[in-house]
Amino acid sequence: MDWLEYANTLGGSMELTVLTWLMIKHFVADYFLQTSWMISQKADYGKPGGLVHATEHGVLTWLVLAALGFGWLSLLMAVVDTVIHYHIDWAKSNYLRGNFAFSLMPKDQSDPQYWWAMGMDQFAHYMTYVFIVWLIVS
């Protein structure tokens, strides 16, 4: 019996199981594995810090989905997660730095827009996981 069959015996659904594990993965990668070096380079397109952070997300997505029995789809979804995660973080980081024409002033933690951007960033990441689940089941 694999993880998904086990979850179903507990009354859960495959989609909810996958989504839950992707959210746990996200928490670990964003709050335990991310370093200040990664954060400082996320606004600079192509810099190693942002690439390493997004790749950590991709590797963990691959591990989660492989452990849940998705085979080759695990690797494909890991690439999807890496690419989308990188660009979400790049956009948020540039917005916070004031690097967009519609947002020329840098934002810090005292600015409500800083928290709006952080919330939108997390929402976009979680919607990525909804998208991945949708791709897997469709």
C-alpha distance (Angstrom), angle and dihedral (degrees) to the residues before:
residue distance angle dihedral
M1 . . .
D2 3.81 . .
W3 3.81 126.9 .
L4 3.79 94.5 -92.0
E5 3.81 93.3 51.1
Y6 3.80 88.7 48.5
A7 3.83 91.5 50.9
N8 3.79 89.9 50.7
T9 3.81 91.3 52.8
L10 3.80 87.2 56.5
G11 3.79 90.6 56.0
G12 3.80 94.7 -101.2
S13 3.75 128.1 127.0
M14 3.76 128.0 -120.4
E15 3.81 91.3 -121.7
L16 3.80 93.6 52.0
T17 3.80 91.9 46.2
V18 3.81 92.8 51.8
L19 3.80 93.0 44.4
T20 3.80 92.2 49.1
W21 3.81 93.1 51.0
L22 3.81 91.7 46.8
M23 3.81 89.6 52.3
I24 3.82 91.0 49.7
K25 3.81 88.4 49.0
H26 3.79 89.8 51.2
F27 3.79 92.4 51.5
V28 3.81 91.6 51.5
A29 3.82 94.8 46.3
D30 3.82 96.6 44.1
Y31 3.79 100.3 39.4
F32 3.81 106.8 27.0
L33 3.80 106.8 26.3
Q34 3.81 101.1 35.2
T35 3.80 114.4 96.7
S36 3.80 132.7 -161.7
W37 3.82 88.1 -108.3
M38 3.81 89.7 60.0
I39 3.80 92.8 45.8
S40 3.81 92.7 49.6
Q41 3.81 92.7 55.2
K42 3.81 101.9 42.3
A43 3.83 94.0 94.5
D44 3.82 92.8 53.4
Y45 3.80 106.8 81.3
G46 3.79 112.2 -124.7
K47 3.82 96.9 7.3
P48 3.81 113.7 141.5
G49 3.83 97.0 -117.9
G50 3.77 95.3 63.7
L51 3.79 92.6 39.5
V52 3.81 92.9 51.4
H53 3.81 91.5 48.2
A54 3.82 93.1 50.2
T55 3.80 90.6 44.8
E56 3.81 90.4 53.4
H57 3.78 87.3 55.9
G58 3.80 90.7 49.4
V59 3.80 94.1 48.6
L60 3.80 91.6 48.9
T61 3.82 90.8 47.6
W62 3.80 88.6 52.3
L63 3.83 91.3 49.9
V64 3.81 93.1 47.6
L65 3.79 94.9 47.7
A66 3.81 93.5 42.2
A67 3.82 89.9 51.1
L68 3.79 88.4 51.5
G69 3.80 90.6 54.4
F70 3.82 104.6 -104.5
G71 3.81 96.8 133.7
W72 3.81 116.1 -169.0
L73 3.82 91.4 2.0
S74 3.81 86.6 68.4
L75 3.79 91.8 67.1
L76 3.80 94.0 44.0
M77 3.82 91.8 50.4
A78 3.81 89.7 46.8
V79 3.81 89.4 58.3
V80 3.82 90.4 47.1
D81 3.82 90.6 50.9
T82 3.81 93.4 46.6
V83 3.80 94.5 51.4
I84 3.81 95.7 43.6
H85 3.81 93.6 42.7
Y86 3.80 91.7 51.7
H87 3.80 93.4 52.4
I88 3.81 95.4 44.5
D89 3.81 89.9 52.9
W90 3.81 92.5 44.3
A91 3.82 91.6 52.4
K92 3.81 93.7 46.5
S93 3.79 93.0 46.8
N94 3.80 92.8 50.0
Y95 3.81 91.4 47.1
L96 3.81 89.9 52.5
R97 3.81 90.8 48.9
G98 3.82 91.3 51.3
N99 3.79 93.0 -116.4
F100 3.81 97.8 139.0
A101 3.81 125.4 84.3
F102 3.82 90.2 -124.3
S103 3.82 91.4 50.2
L104 3.79 112.5 36.5
M105 3.81 97.9 157.6
P106 3.82 120.3 80.0
K107 3.80 115.0 -119.9
D108 3.79 126.7 -139.0
Q109 3.80 133.5 -176.7
S110 3.81 92.1 -82.4
D111 3.81 91.0 62.0
P112 3.83 116.5 84.6
Q113 3.82 88.2 -143.4
Y114 3.81 88.6 63.8
W115 3.79 89.4 61.1
W116 3.80 92.5 42.8
A117 3.81 88.4 54.6
M118 3.80 92.2 47.6
G119 3.79 90.7 49.5
M120 3.80 92.7 47.0
D121 3.80 89.5 49.0
Q122 3.81 92.3 54.1
F123 3.82 91.8 43.4
A124 3.81 90.8 51.8
H125 3.80 90.9 50.6
Y126 3.79 92.3 50.2
M127 3.80 90.7 47.7
T128 3.81 86.7 53.6
Y129 3.80 87.3 60.0
V130 3.80 90.8 49.5
F131 3.82 86.9 51.8
I132 3.81 91.3 49.7
V133 3.81 91.3 50.4
W134 3.81 89.3 48.8
L135 3.82 90.9 51.0
I136 3.80 91.3 49.6
V137 3.80 96.3 50.1
S138 3.81 98.5 39.3
